[in-house]
């Protein structure tokens, strides 16, 4: 991840997140993938895989990274309510 511009510390927390989610949520996520489960249901609830990641890896990631996509104003493939994503002007210069 450092090769694409992440700092060493940021790369480390992303690495931890992926390793821990695989350790804690692997079978839950494989089942979600195998059955083609959508990221969120009609009520906006995360699927079991994403909820597992949120519960098992999210708190440590948020503590050490200080930022998430949502509080950085970045949308992702997870359809979240617009009011849960911080309205921020991104400046890439």
Beta strands, then each sheet from edge to edge (+ up, - down):
end
